[in-house]
């Protein structure tokens, strides 16, 4: 492994730990997937750990033995280890405890999020300690509590040996201790606060010497060393006027998922606070990695639902970058720029779910399936995030369930008028608490065609976690990346859709929120969507989850060449559609648009189709878009009845994802012209 590729150096001081280190290394190599090295540091050549490690080095090439020549003891072992470390980050771990190793990835995640020093804790926020000397446990627990009270320390377990820090700051917290024991960890915790480093804290479950080995614990020596640092720490922290008083924490018990070392709700809350949720996207919206590569740029567009009136038609229009990028770490495809939500979802947002029969049928099917598959009881609470006009909740209410909608735009008033209780707010933890306090926990929470729209997705998950009952189910529906790529649905790219989900990154998202994807399926809604069922904690998944993951791999949606081919096909479709429209226009034909869906504005503005080519677009009677003008292209929107009186030669099907259904309807209602299907291959249809 080259030095430049190593991200993490794990320092492991040992003293006759041959009985346990075999298992510890096996655990570390199983769970730490980022580039790393393990430095096993020993004092004496006759240490029983050394021959065991030498044998294991044949299996683990990144494990190295370091002879501590600075002098015996943990402090000097750390000095020796740091001197040999090649990683950007350094984590200190012990060779006699198995379970804490599972938190290493969480510690790295916090450092990626901006922390400079991360400490584990056995005594707060879900941390636990088992085994070992009972006397040592009592003194350690009481000592940490008293120290925190007297010194004002923001770290709750200064004495644990599990610490992590950026290598670049080691000199800043240079250790003075020559201690034989782990009291050096205490010194590090105090000095990190005095140095005003950005702190993090991770709960651990500590099981002392689970796999045997002899402890060298001596109560007298332990008291002697720690008491000196205990008094020193109280004095230093109370005297330091500008010490660090904030800490980034993980607050859920780690025993909820010992297999993967979960990133919990509060960790994601802190991560979101460290990265801007508006403007240019520089880190993945799920995993926070910075490995984003461009996929496709559609240029600068106004928000797709920012329709204009006659009065605003001649005023300036604000546009935002509209481009896709892909995270090479977790596979998420996402926008590289997030426009302000108050601009994208403004109060008079002109969209009503109930205008689309395809969605109504989908909602009826979803309500029936959930009622049957999850054994819902009469009067159970169903909550819909982004409930719009209440069409989905109407399906549940008709079955006898209690319902509550959350909808930030004025369309919420329509839902209320139709008897669907609705809060006109954005969904967050505050909203979730208000609903639970009034109505109790929800058996079902849905987020259909909205889960990809919200910038702080982990804020949503914290609200869902609080509101959902322990055995409740959270169901999301989002347009599916596989369909977008295969059907060339690039018109689904607009500022409302921040993320373009496939199952693999969704599983990672829910894992980070301490949920499990228990089922998933492809559905036809919105031109092809993925419906995902998630529940709290660690649970088994259906066979459909594994099958869908295999389908994604077979489709190549995590390969770079797939996206290069997608971009090439988009460019060809743009040219062919414009050529087809201009050819029809040259023949003197009148071209109008059928439908004015949100997605059509991405197509119109990308291809540069304006009212000089498409004279108007037509919506069903009752649509709130009638009388407005499309953003960017400024194409007027009329009642679709005008098409039957004008009988234009050509009708461009802007809602082409339901094109077959629309052609049948318009033929039955008397339209005699030709249809133009814009995608995936532009073509004329009789």
C-alpha positions as CSV (number, residue, x, y, z in Angstrom):
1,X,0.0,0.0,0.0
2,X,1.5,3.3,-1.0
3,X,1.8,6.0,1.6
4,X,-0.4,8.5,-0.3
5,X,-3.3,6.0,-0.2
6,X,-3.3,5.5,3.6
7,X,-6.1,7.5,5.3
8,X,-6.0,6.0,8.8
9,X,-3.2,4.7,11.0
10,X,-4.4,2.6,13.9
11,X,-1.9,2.6,16.8
12,X,-2.2,-0.4,19.1
13,X,0.1,-0.5,22.1
14,X,0.4,-4.1,23.4
15,X,1.6,-6.0,26.4
16,X,1.2,-9.7,26.3
17,X,-2.0,-9.5,24.3
18,X,-1.4,-12.6,22.1
19,X,-4.6,-14.2,23.3
20,X,-6.9,-11.4,22.1
21,X,-5.1,-9.6,19.2
22,X,-5.9,-12.3,16.7
23,X,-9.6,-11.6,17.1
24,X,-9.2,-7.8,17.3
25,X,-7.3,-7.7,14.0
26,X,-9.8,-9.9,12.4
27,X,-12.6,-7.5,13.4
28,X,-10.7,-4.4,12.3
29,X,-9.9,-5.9,8.9
30,X,-13.6,-6.9,8.5
31,X,-15.1,-3.5,9.3
32,X,-12.5,-0.8,8.3
33,X,-12.9,-0.6,4.5
34,X,-11.0,2.7,4.0
35,X,-7.2,2.6,3.3
36,X,-5.5,2.0,6.6
37,X,-2.6,0.5,8.4
38,X,-2.3,-1.1,11.9
39,X,0.8,-0.4,13.9
40,X,1.2,-2.9,16.7
41,X,3.7,-1.3,19.2
42,X,5.5,-3.4,21.7
43,X,8.1,-2.6,24.4
44,X,10.0,-5.9,24.8
45,X,11.0,-8.6,22.3
46,X,9.7,-11.4,24.5
47,X,6.1,-9.9,24.5
48,X,3.8,-12.8,23.8
49,X,2.0,-10.6,21.2
50,X,4.9,-10.4,18.8
51,X,5.0,-14.0,17.5
52,X,1.2,-14.0,17.0
53,X,1.4,-10.8,15.0
54,X,4.3,-12.0,12.9
55,X,2.2,-15.0,11.9
56,X,-0.8,-12.8,11.2
57,X,1.3,-10.5,8.9
58,X,1.2,-13.2,6.3
59,X,-2.6,-12.7,6.2
60,X,-2.8,-9.0,6.9
61,X,-0.1,-7.1,4.8
62,X,-1.1,-3.7,6.3
63,X,-0.2,-4.8,9.9
64,X,3.2,-3.7,11.1
65,X,5.2,-4.4,14.3
66,X,6.8,-1.3,15.8
67,X,9.4,-1.7,18.5
68,X,9.1,1.2,21.1
69,X,12.6,2.5,21.7
70,X,11.5,5.6,23.6
71,X,11.0,3.7,26.9
72,X,8.3,1.4,28.3
73,X,4.7,2.4,28.7
74,X,1.7,3.6,26.7
75,X,2.9,7.3,26.4
76,X,6.2,6.3,24.7
77,X,4.4,3.7,22.6
78,X,2.2,6.4,21.2
79,X,5.3,8.6,20.5
80,X,6.8,5.7,18.6
81,X,3.6,4.9,16.7
82,X,3.0,8.5,15.6
83,X,6.5,8.7,14.3
84,X,5.9,5.7,12.0
85,X,2.3,6.5,11.1
86,X,1.6,7.4,7.5
87,X,-2.2,8.1,7.7
88,X,-3.9,11.4,7.6
89,X,-5.8,10.3,10.7
90,X,-4.6,8.5,13.8
91,X,-6.8,6.3,16.0
92,X,-5.6,4.8,19.2
93,X,-7.1,1.4,20.1
94,X,-6.4,-1.4,22.5
95,X,-5.6,-5.1,21.9
96,X,-7.7,-6.4,24.7
97,X,-11.2,-5.1,23.8
98,X,-13.1,-6.3,20.8
99,X,-16.3,-4.3,20.5
100,X,-14.9,-0.8,20.6
101,X,-13.1,-1.5,17.3
102,X,-16.5,-1.3,15.6
103,X,-16.7,2.4,16.3
104,X,-13.5,3.2,14.2
105,X,-15.5,4.1,11.1
106,X,-17.8,6.4,13.1
107,X,-14.7,8.2,14.5
108,X,-13.3,8.7,11.0
109,X,-16.7,10.0,9.8
110,X,-16.7,12.6,12.4
111,X,-13.2,13.7,11.5
112,X,-14.3,13.8,7.8
113,X,-17.0,16.1,9.0
114,X,-14.5,18.5,10.6
115,X,-13.5,17.1,14.0
116,X,-9.9,17.3,14.9
117,X,-10.0,15.1,18.0
118,X,-12.6,12.4,18.7
119,X,-13.0,10.5,22.0
120,X,-15.0,7.4,22.7
121,X,-17.2,7.3,25.8
122,X,-18.3,4.3,27.9
123,X,-20.4,6.3,30.3
124,X,-22.8,8.5,28.3
125,X,-25.0,8.6,25.2
126,X,-25.5,4.9,25.1
127,X,-22.0,3.8,25.9
128,X,-21.5,0.8,28.2
129,X,-18.7,-1.0,30.0
130,X,-18.6,-4.7,30.9
131,X,-16.0,-7.1,32.3
132,X,-12.6,-6.3,33.8
133,X,-11.8,-5.3,37.3
134,X,-14.9,-4.2,39.3
135,X,-12.8,-1.8,41.3
136,X,-11.3,-0.3,38.2
137,X,-14.8,0.2,36.8
138,X,-16.1,1.9,39.9
139,X,-13.1,4.3,40.2
140,X,-13.1,5.0,36.4
141,X,-16.9,5.8,36.3
142,X,-16.9,7.9,39.5
143,X,-13.7,9.6,38.5
144,X,-15.0,10.7,35.1
145,X,-18.3,12.0,36.6
146,X,-16.5,14.0,39.3
147,X,-13.9,15.3,36.8
148,X,-16.7,16.4,34.4
149,X,-18.5,18.2,37.3
150,X,-15.5,20.0,38.7
151,X,-13.6,20.8,35.5
152,X,-16.5,21.5,33.1
153,X,-15.1,19.0,30.6
154,X,-17.3,18.5,27.6
155,X,-15.9,15.0,27.1
156,X,-17.7,12.5,29.2
157,X,-15.0,9.8,29.3
158,X,-11.5,11.3,29.4
159,X,-9.9,8.0,30.7
160,X,-10.7,5.7,27.8
161,X,-7.9,4.8,25.5
162,X,-10.0,5.0,22.4
163,X,-9.0,8.4,20.9
164,X,-8.6,9.6,17.3
165,X,-7.1,12.8,15.9
166,X,-5.6,14.3,12.8
167,X,-1.9,13.6,12.6
168,X,-1.2,17.2,11.8
169,X,-2.4,18.4,15.2
170,X,-0.4,15.9,17.3
171,X,2.4,18.4,18.0
172,X,-0.3,20.9,19.1
173,X,-1.3,18.6,21.9
174,X,2.2,17.2,22.5
175,X,2.1,14.8,25.4
176,X,4.3,15.4,28.5
177,X,3.4,12.2,30.3
178,X,5.9,9.4,30.8
179,X,3.1,7.2,32.3
180,X,3.2,3.4,32.0
181,X,-0.6,3.2,32.0
182,X,-3.4,4.7,29.8
183,X,-3.4,8.0,31.8
184,X,-1.9,9.6,28.7
185,X,-5.4,9.3,27.2
186,X,-6.6,11.6,30.0
187,X,-3.9,14.1,29.2
188,X,-4.8,14.1,25.5
189,X,-8.5,14.7,26.3
190,X,-7.7,17.7,28.5
191,X,-5.2,19.3,26.1
192,X,-7.5,18.9,23.1
193,X,-10.1,21.0,24.9
194,X,-7.5,23.6,26.0
195,X,-6.2,23.8,22.4
196,X,-9.8,24.5,21.2
197,X,-9.7,21.7,18.8
198,X,-13.0,20.7,17.1
199,X,-14.2,17.8,19.3
200,X,-16.2,14.7,18.6
201,X,-17.5,11.9,20.9
202,X,-18.6,8.4,20.0
203,X,-20.4,5.9,22.4
204,X,-18.8,2.5,22.7
205,X,-19.6,-0.8,24.4
206,X,-16.4,-1.9,26.1
207,X,-15.9,-5.6,27.1
208,X,-12.6,-6.0,28.8
209,X,-10.5,-9.0,27.7
210,X,-13.4,-10.9,26.2
211,X,-11.0,-13.4,24.7
212,X,-8.7,-13.9,27.6
213,X,-5.2,-12.6,28.4
214,X,-3.9,-11.3,31.7
215,X,-4.5,-7.7,32.8
216,X,-1.6,-5.7,34.3
217,X,-4.0,-3.5,36.2
218,X,-2.7,-2.3,39.6
219,X,-5.0,-0.2,41.7
220,X,-2.2,1.6,43.5
221,X,-0.3,2.5,40.3
222,X,-3.6,3.4,38.6
223,X,-4.6,5.8,41.4
224,X,-1.2,7.3,41.6
225,X,-0.9,8.2,37.9
226,X,-4.5,9.3,37.4
227,X,-4.8,11.4,40.5
228,X,-2.0,13.6,39.4
229,X,-3.5,14.1,36.0
230,X,-7.0,14.4,37.6
231,X,-5.9,17.4,39.7
232,X,-3.9,18.9,36.8
233,X,-6.9,18.6,34.4
234,X,-9.3,20.3,36.8
235,X,-6.9,23.2,37.3
236,X,-6.1,23.6,33.6
237,X,-9.7,23.4,32.3
238,X,-11.1,25.8,35.0
239,X,-8.2,28.2,34.2
240,X,-8.5,28.1,30.5
241,X,-10.7,31.0,29.4
242,X,-11.0,30.1,25.8
243,X,-11.2,26.3,25.9
244,X,-13.4,24.3,23.6
245,X,-16.9,24.0,24.9
246,X,-18.7,22.3,22.0
247,X,-18.6,18.7,20.9
248,X,-20.0,16.7,18.0
249,X,-21.6,13.6,19.4
250,X,-23.1,10.3,18.4
251,X,-25.9,9.7,20.9
252,X,-27.5,6.4,20.1
253,X,-26.4,3.2,21.8
254,X,-23.9,1.3,19.6
255,X,-25.5,-2.0,20.4
256,X,-28.3,-1.3,17.9
257,X,-25.9,-2.2,15.1
258,X,-22.7,-3.7,16.1
259,X,-22.2,-5.1,12.6
260,X,-21.5,-1.9,10.8
261,X,-20.8,0.9,13.3
262,X,-23.8,3.0,12.5
263,X,-23.9,6.7,11.8
264,X,-26.8,7.8,14.0
265,X,-29.3,10.7,13.8
266,X,-27.3,13.1,15.9
267,X,-24.1,12.5,14.0
268,X,-25.9,13.3,10.8
269,X,-27.4,16.4,12.4
270,X,-23.9,17.6,13.2
271,X,-22.6,16.6,9.7
272,X,-25.3,18.6,8.1
273,X,-24.4,21.6,10.2
274,X,-20.8,21.4,9.0
275,X,-21.7,21.4,5.3
276,X,-23.8,24.0,3.5
277,X,-27.1,22.6,2.3
278,X,-27.6,25.3,-0.3
279,X,-25.6,26.3,-3.3
280,X,-22.8,24.3,-4.9
281,X,-22.6,20.7,-3.7
282,X,-19.0,19.7,-2.9
283,X,-19.7,16.6,-0.8
284,X,-22.1,13.7,-1.4
285,X,-25.6,14.4,0.1
286,X,-25.6,11.0,1.7
287,X,-22.2,9.7,2.6
288,X,-20.4,13.1,2.7
289,X,-17.5,12.0,0.7
290,X,-16.0,14.5,-1.7
291,X,-15.5,12.2,-4.7
292,X,-18.0,13.8,-7.0
293,X,-17.6,13.4,-10.8
294,X,-19.7,15.3,-13.4
295,X,-22.3,13.3,-15.3
296,X,-24.4,15.8,-17.4
297,X,-25.0,19.5,-17.6
298,X,-28.3,21.0,-18.9
299,X,-27.1,24.6,-18.4
300,X,-28.7,27.2,-16.2
301,X,-32.5,26.9,-15.7
302,X,-35.2,28.7,-13.7
303,X,-36.9,26.4,-11.1
304,X,-39.3,24.2,-13.1
305,X,-42.4,25.3,-11.3
306,X,-41.7,29.0,-11.3
307,X,-44.4,29.8,-13.8
308,X,-45.0,33.4,-14.8
309,X,-48.0,35.6,-15.0
310,X,-48.6,38.2,-17.7
311,X,-47.4,40.8,-15.2
312,X,-44.2,39.0,-14.3
313,X,-43.5,37.8,-17.9
314,X,-41.3,40.8,-18.7
315,X,-39.4,40.9,-15.4
316,X,-36.0,39.3,-14.8
317,X,-35.9,35.5,-14.2
318,X,-33.4,33.9,-11.9
319,X,-31.7,30.8,-13.1
320,X,-29.6,28.2,-11.3
321,X,-27.0,25.6,-12.5
322,X,-28.7,22.4,-13.5
323,X,-26.2,19.6,-13.7
324,X,-25.8,16.0,-12.4
325,X,-22.8,14.6,-10.6
326,X,-22.1,11.1,-9.2
327,X,-20.5,10.0,-5.9
328,X,-17.9,7.4,-6.6
329,X,-18.1,6.3,-3.0
330,X,-21.7,5.3,-2.4
331,X,-23.0,5.6,-6.0
332,X,-25.6,8.4,-5.4
333,X,-26.4,10.5,-8.5
334,X,-27.3,14.1,-7.5
335,X,-27.5,17.7,-8.5
336,X,-24.3,19.7,-8.1
337,X,-26.2,22.8,-7.0
338,X,-29.1,23.2,-4.5
339,X,-31.4,26.1,-5.1
340,X,-33.2,27.8,-2.1
341,X,-36.3,25.7,-1.1
342,X,-38.3,28.8,-0.5
343,X,-37.8,29.7,-4.1
344,X,-38.4,26.2,-5.5
345,X,-41.4,25.4,-3.3
346,X,-43.0,28.9,-3.0
347,X,-46.5,29.3,-1.5
348,X,-48.4,29.4,-4.8
349,X,-46.7,26.3,-6.1
350,X,-48.9,25.3,-9.1
351,X,-49.2,21.5,-8.7
352,X,-52.0,19.3,-7.6
353,X,-51.5,15.5,-7.3
354,X,-55.2,14.9,-7.9
355,X,-54.9,16.1,-11.5
356,X,-52.9,13.0,-12.5
357,X,-55.0,9.8,-12.7
358,X,-51.8,7.7,-12.9
359,X,-50.8,8.9,-9.4
360,X,-54.3,8.3,-8.0
361,X,-54.2,4.7,-9.1
362,X,-50.7,4.3,-7.6
363,X,-51.9,5.7,-4.3
364,X,-54.9,3.4,-4.1
365,X,-52.6,0.5,-4.7
366,X,-50.1,1.6,-2.1
367,X,-52.8,2.1,0.6
368,X,-54.3,-1.3,-0.1
369,X,-50.9,-3.0,0.0
370,X,-49.8,-1.3,3.3
371,X,-53.1,-2.1,5.0
372,X,-52.7,-5.8,4.1
373,X,-49.0,-6.4,4.4
374,X,-48.3,-4.5,7.6
375,X,-51.5,-5.5,9.5
376,X,-52.7,-2.0,10.0
377,X,-55.5,-1.6,12.5
378,X,-58.5,0.7,12.3
379,X,-57.7,4.2,13.5
380,X,-53.9,3.7,13.1
381,X,-52.2,6.9,12.2
382,X,-50.8,7.5,8.7
383,X,-48.7,10.6,8.0
384,X,-47.8,11.8,4.6
385,X,-44.8,14.1,4.1
386,X,-45.3,16.5,1.2
387,X,-49.0,15.5,1.1
388,X,-50.0,18.1,-1.5
389,X,-53.8,18.1,-2.0
390,X,-54.2,15.0,0.2
391,X,-54.9,12.5,-2.6
392,X,-52.8,9.8,-1.0
393,X,-54.2,10.3,2.5
394,X,-57.7,10.2,1.1
395,X,-57.1,6.6,0.2
396,X,-56.1,5.8,3.7
397,X,-58.9,7.8,5.3
398,X,-61.5,5.9,3.2
399,X,-60.1,2.7,4.8
400,X,-60.8,4.0,8.3
401,X,-57.3,5.2,9.3
402,X,-56.4,8.5,11.0
403,X,-54.4,10.7,8.7
404,X,-52.2,13.8,9.0
405,X,-50.5,15.6,6.1
406,X,-47.5,17.9,6.0
407,X,-47.4,20.3,3.1
408,X,-45.6,23.7,3.0
409,X,-47.4,25.3,0.0
410,X,-50.9,26.8,-0.2
411,X,-52.2,23.6,-1.8
412,X,-52.5,22.4,1.8
413,X,-55.6,24.5,2.0
414,X,-57.2,22.4,-0.7
415,X,-56.5,19.3,1.4
416,X,-58.0,20.8,4.5
417,X,-61.1,21.9,2.5
418,X,-61.4,18.2,1.4
419,X,-61.3,17.0,5.0
420,X,-57.7,15.9,5.2
421,X,-56.0,17.3,8.4
422,X,-52.9,19.1,7.1
423,X,-50.1,21.1,8.7
424,X,-48.8,23.8,6.3
425,X,-45.2,23.5,7.2
426,X,-41.9,21.8,6.1
427,X,-41.4,18.5,7.8
428,X,-38.7,18.4,10.4
429,X,-38.1,17.2,14.0
430,X,-40.3,20.0,15.4
431,X,-43.2,19.1,13.1
432,X,-42.8,15.4,14.1
433,X,-42.9,16.2,17.8
434,X,-46.0,18.3,17.3
435,X,-47.8,15.5,15.5
436,X,-46.8,12.8,18.0
437,X,-47.8,14.9,21.0
438,X,-51.3,15.4,19.5
439,X,-51.9,12.2,17.7
440,X,-49.5,9.6,19.1
441,X,-46.9,7.5,17.1
442,X,-47.5,6.8,13.4
443,X,-47.9,3.3,12.1
444,X,-47.1,4.4,8.6
445,X,-45.2,7.5,7.3
446,X,-45.1,8.0,3.5
447,X,-43.0,10.3,1.3
448,X,-44.0,9.9,-2.3
449,X,-42.2,11.9,-4.9
450,X,-40.7,14.1,-2.2
451,X,-37.9,12.2,-0.5
452,X,-35.4,13.3,-3.1
453,X,-36.6,16.9,-2.9
454,X,-35.4,17.9,0.7
455,X,-31.9,19.2,1.1
456,X,-31.3,17.9,4.6
457,X,-32.5,14.3,4.2
458,X,-31.2,13.4,7.7
459,X,-33.3,16.1,9.3
460,X,-36.2,14.3,7.7
461,X,-35.0,11.0,9.0
462,X,-34.7,12.4,12.5
463,X,-38.3,13.5,12.3
464,X,-39.4,10.1,11.0
465,X,-37.4,8.3,13.7
466,X,-39.2,10.3,16.4
467,X,-42.7,10.1,14.9
468,X,-42.7,6.5,13.7
469,X,-43.8,3.7,16.1
470,X,-41.2,1.0,16.8
471,X,-42.8,-1.4,14.4
472,X,-44.0,1.2,12.0
473,X,-42.9,1.4,8.4
474,X,-41.6,4.4,6.4
475,X,-42.3,4.2,2.7
476,X,-40.7,6.4,0.1
477,X,-41.2,6.6,-3.6
478,X,-38.7,8.3,-5.9
479,X,-37.9,8.3,-9.5
480,X,-35.6,5.5,-10.2
481,X,-32.1,6.0,-11.6
482,X,-32.3,2.8,-13.7
483,X,-35.4,4.0,-15.5
484,X,-33.9,7.5,-16.0
485,X,-30.8,6.0,-17.6
486,X,-32.5,3.3,-19.7
487,X,-35.5,5.4,-20.9
488,X,-33.4,8.6,-21.3
489,X,-35.6,10.5,-18.9
490,X,-33.2,13.5,-18.6
491,X,-36.3,15.7,-18.4
492,X,-36.7,14.5,-14.8
493,X,-33.6,16.5,-13.9
494,X,-34.8,19.8,-12.3
495,X,-34.1,21.7,-9.2
496,X,-36.8,20.0,-7.1
497,X,-35.1,16.6,-7.6
498,X,-31.8,16.9,-5.6
499,X,-31.1,13.2,-5.6
500,X,-31.7,10.4,-8.2
501,X,-31.9,7.3,-6.2
502,X,-30.9,3.8,-6.8
503,X,-31.3,1.1,-4.1
504,X,-27.6,0.8,-3.1
505,X,-27.2,4.4,-1.9
506,X,-30.7,4.3,-0.3
507,X,-29.6,1.3,1.8
508,X,-26.6,3.3,2.9
509,X,-28.8,6.3,3.7
510,X,-31.1,4.3,5.9
511,X,-28.3,2.5,7.5
512,X,-26.8,5.8,8.5
513,X,-30.1,6.7,10.1
514,X,-30.3,3.4,11.9
515,X,-33.1,2.1,9.7
516,X,-33.2,-1.1,7.6
517,X,-34.6,-1.4,4.0
518,X,-36.8,-4.4,4.5
519,X,-38.4,-4.4,1.1
520,X,-38.1,-2.6,-2.3
521,X,-39.9,-2.7,-5.6
522,X,-40.0,-1.0,-9.0
523,X,-43.3,0.8,-9.8
524,X,-44.6,2.6,-12.9
525,X,-45.4,5.9,-11.3
526,X,-43.7,9.0,-12.8
527,X,-42.1,7.1,-15.7
528,X,-40.5,4.5,-13.4
529,X,-39.9,4.8,-9.7
530,X,-38.5,2.9,-6.8
531,X,-40.7,2.2,-3.7
532,X,-38.7,1.5,-0.6
533,X,-40.0,0.2,2.8
534,X,-37.8,0.9,5.8
535,X,-38.2,0.1,9.5
536,X,-36.2,1.1,12.6
537,X,-33.2,-0.9,13.7
538,X,-31.5,-3.9,12.3
539,X,-33.9,-6.2,10.5
540,X,-33.9,-8.8,7.7
541,X,-34.6,-7.8,4.2
542,X,-36.8,-9.4,1.6
543,X,-35.5,-11.4,-1.3
544,X,-36.6,-8.5,-3.6
545,X,-34.0,-6.3,-2.1
546,X,-31.2,-8.6,-3.1
547,X,-32.7,-9.2,-6.5
548,X,-33.0,-5.5,-7.2
549,X,-29.4,-4.9,-6.1
550,X,-28.3,-7.6,-8.6
551,X,-30.4,-5.9,-11.3
552,X,-28.6,-2.6,-10.7
553,X,-25.2,-4.2,-11.0
554,X,-26.2,-6.0,-14.2
555,X,-27.5,-2.6,-15.6
556,X,-24.1,-1.1,-14.9
557,X,-25.4,1.9,-13.1
558,X,-22.3,2.2,-10.9
559,X,-19.9,2.2,-13.9
560,X,-18.5,5.3,-15.4
561,X,-19.0,4.2,-19.0
562,X,-22.8,3.9,-18.4
563,X,-23.0,7.6,-17.6
564,X,-20.8,8.6,-20.6
565,X,-23.2,6.7,-22.8
566,X,-26.2,8.4,-21.2
567,X,-24.7,11.9,-21.8
568,X,-24.0,10.9,-25.4
569,X,-27.6,9.8,-26.0
570,X,-29.0,12.9,-24.4
571,X,-27.0,15.1,-26.8
572,X,-28.2,13.1,-29.8
573,X,-31.8,13.3,-28.6
574,X,-31.6,17.0,-28.2
575,X,-30.4,17.5,-31.8
576,X,-32.9,15.1,-33.3
577,X,-35.9,16.6,-31.5
578,X,-35.0,20.1,-32.5
579,X,-34.5,19.0,-36.1
580,X,-37.9,17.2,-36.1
581,X,-39.7,20.2,-34.7
582,X,-38.1,22.7,-37.1
583,X,-38.9,20.3,-40.0
584,X,-42.6,20.3,-39.0
585,X,-42.5,24.1,-38.5
586,X,-41.1,24.5,-42.0
587,X,-44.1,22.7,-43.4
588,X,-46.3,25.4,-42.0
589,X,-47.7,23.2,-39.3
590,X,-49.0,24.5,-36.0
591,X,-47.3,22.7,-33.0
592,X,-48.8,22.7,-29.6
593,X,-47.9,20.8,-26.4
594,X,-50.0,18.2,-24.6
595,X,-49.5,18.7,-20.9
596,X,-47.3,21.1,-19.0
597,X,-45.7,18.9,-16.4
598,X,-42.8,20.1,-14.3
599,X,-40.4,17.9,-16.2
600,X,-41.4,19.5,-19.5
601,X,-39.6,22.7,-18.6
602,X,-36.2,20.9,-18.4
603,X,-36.8,19.5,-21.9
604,X,-38.0,22.8,-23.3
605,X,-35.2,24.9,-21.9
606,X,-32.4,22.4,-22.6
607,X,-33.5,21.9,-26.3
608,X,-34.2,25.7,-26.6
609,X,-37.8,25.3,-27.5
610,X,-39.8,28.5,-27.1
611,X,-43.2,29.8,-28.2
612,X,-41.8,30.5,-31.7
613,X,-41.8,26.7,-32.1
614,X,-44.5,25.4,-29.8
615,X,-47.3,27.9,-29.8
616,X,-48.9,26.8,-26.5
617,X,-49.2,24.0,-24.1
618,X,-52.5,22.6,-22.8
619,X,-53.5,21.2,-19.4
620,X,-56.6,19.5,-18.1
621,X,-59.5,21.8,-17.1
622,X,-59.0,22.9,-13.5
623,X,-55.2,22.9,-13.6
624,X,-53.7,25.8,-11.6
625,X,-51.2,26.3,-14.5
626,X,-53.8,27.5,-17.0
627,X,-53.3,31.1,-17.8
628,X,-49.6,31.1,-16.8
629,X,-46.4,30.9,-18.9
630,X,-43.8,28.3,-18.6
631,X,-40.5,29.3,-16.9
632,X,-37.7,30.1,-19.3
633,X,-39.4,29.2,-22.6
634,X,-42.4,31.5,-21.8
635,X,-44.9,29.2,-23.6
636,X,-48.5,30.1,-22.7
637,X,-50.6,27.4,-21.0
638,X,-54.3,27.0,-22.0
639,X,-57.2,24.6,-21.3
640,X,-56.8,21.5,-23.3
641,X,-60.2,22.0,-24.9
642,X,-58.5,24.6,-27.2
643,X,-56.6,21.8,-28.9
644,X,-59.9,20.2,-30.1
645,X,-61.1,23.5,-31.5
646,X,-57.8,24.5,-33.1
647,X,-57.0,21.0,-34.4
648,X,-53.3,21.7,-34.8
649,X,-51.3,19.6,-37.2
650,X,-48.9,18.5,-34.5
651,X,-49.1,17.8,-30.8
652,X,-45.8,17.5,-28.8
653,X,-46.5,15.1,-25.9
654,X,-44.7,16.8,-23.1
655,X,-46.0,14.3,-20.6
656,X,-44.5,11.6,-22.7
657,X,-43.9,9.2,-19.8
658,X,-47.7,8.5,-20.0
659,X,-47.8,9.1,-23.8
660,X,-49.7,6.0,-24.8
661,X,-52.5,6.8,-22.5
662,X,-52.6,10.5,-23.6
663,X,-52.7,9.6,-27.3
664,X,-55.6,7.2,-26.7
665,X,-57.5,9.8,-24.7
666,X,-56.9,12.6,-27.3
667,X,-57.9,10.4,-30.2
668,X,-61.1,9.4,-28.4
669,X,-61.9,13.1,-27.8
670,X,-61.5,14.0,-31.5
671,X,-57.9,15.1,-32.1
672,X,-57.0,14.5,-35.8
673,X,-53.3,15.7,-36.0
674,X,-50.1,13.9,-35.6
675,X,-48.3,13.2,-32.3
676,X,-44.6,14.0,-31.6
677,X,-43.1,11.8,-29.0
678,X,-39.9,13.6,-27.8
679,X,-38.1,10.8,-25.9
680,X,-36.3,8.5,-25.7
681,X,-36.2,8.7,-29.5
682,X,-37.9,11.7,-31.1
683,X,-40.5,10.5,-33.6
684,X,-43.8,11.3,-35.4
685,X,-46.8,9.1,-34.7
686,X,-50.0,9.1,-36.6
